[in-house]
Amino acid sequence: MLHTLRHGRATSAPPLLIVHGLFGSARNWTAIARHLARDREVVAVNMRNHGASPWFDTNGYADMAADLAEVIGDVPHDVLGHSMGGKAAMVLALTEPARLRRLIVADIAPVAYTHTQSHLIEAMRRVDLSTVTRRSDAAAQLGDVPDDGTRAFLLQSLDVKARRWTLNLDALEREMPEIVGFPEIDGRFDGPALFLSGGASNYVRPEHRDRIKALFPEARFAKIPGAGHWLHAEKPREFEATVAAYLDA
């Protein structure tokens, strides 16, 4: 079973499951989860090979969707997934639609991408953890990661006391083609679906809309102006307000 962080309490509203992206964690979503938990239970998961969840040799979307189904159980949830978590949520919706009421996909499409994040795994591997006594020690060794925000994001997955990454770097690197890809699925999710993108992001493009509508006929599209791929971190209040309005509609 995946490790989870739970916020709020059960109400008449469906629980909300939050699914983070690659290298992320349930903890990254704490502030948003607490705000969204004002009138419902919110469950944030640590995905396989991330955080306190179990490590496996595989990190494909069929396995990730099965993990989410186990967390949900028999009570249908609303599901919000970002990036890799958005793809896992889509696969869950397409293969086990009865487990979802509403689907929110944050800045990702059901397509294969050509980019890779293996260079970030290499950067984390190059950190000499034996010399790390505080996060700033590791940050200084991540100089080849040029973006301050990305460095800070990666460092959230560093257990300084144990001097280890809480990410299964070997499995994530080996499974990178699966993570940036998307499986061929014959299913369809006929429930409500919101594809929420960053206005400054190019992850969800106009040419992806036909594919999205084929799999999710009730899909609606919205953008948060000025936000990039990390829209929930860059524009948290706008992101939270949009999600809350959609869930309450």
Order of alpha helices (4+ residues) and beta strands (2+ residues): beta-beta-alpha-beta-alpha-beta-alpha-beta-alpha-alpha-alpha-beta-beta-alpha-alpha-beta-alpha-beta-alpha-alpha
